[in-house]
Amino acid sequence: MEKFKEIVKKYGLESRADEIADYVMSSDKKCFHIKDFCVKFGLKEEDASHLLDVIYKAVSAREKFLSE
C-alpha cells in the first residue's frame, strides 16, 4: 500500500480519484490498454500497472464482501 500512496503523491493523483474511478469502472469500455491509461493520467507504465493492480484488488474485495 505504501507504493500505491507514493505513486498517487508522485503524480498528484489525489484530486483525480473520481476521474480515475470513472475511467477504470466505465461501462463504456469493456477493457482498455494500459498505455492509454498512462497517456491519460501521465504515468509511467510500471507505476500505472501497480496502481491498477491495487485498484482492481480493492474492487474485487469490495464485491466479495458485498456478496456475502
QUIRALIN-V436313 format. One record per run of one state. SS is the DSSP state (a for helix, b for strand, c for the rest). FROM is the first residue (numbers start at 1). LEN is the number of residues. If there is no record, write none. Layout:
ss->SS from->FROM len->LEN
ss->SS from->FROM len->LEN
This chain:
ss->c from->1 len->1
ss->a from->2 len->9
ss->c from->11 len->2
ss->a from->13 len->13
ss->c from->26 len->8
ss->a from->34 len->8
ss->c from->42 len->3
ss->a from->45 len->23
ss->c from->68 len->1
